[in-house]
């Protein structure tokens, strides 16, 4: 059953990468402000995360201030 789940994920990774990669290459020359193509990686990542079926937990979101820039890092459980 694990191989079926992995096949599901690989299928979605390939589809999302193909679709958003092509979309980015086609729209980038016409999007001078880069506002439109900024959504492509976000949608790509959401699709990939959704395909895994894993819950995503965000802690401390209330501490972030609007208008500020942040760098996000995840902590893998095996690195603890």
Buried (B, 14 or more C-beta within 10 A) or exposed (E): EEEEEEEEBEEBBEEBEEBBEEBBEEEEEEEEEEEBBEEBEEEBEEBBEEBEEEEEEEEEEEEEEEEEEEEEEEEEEEEE
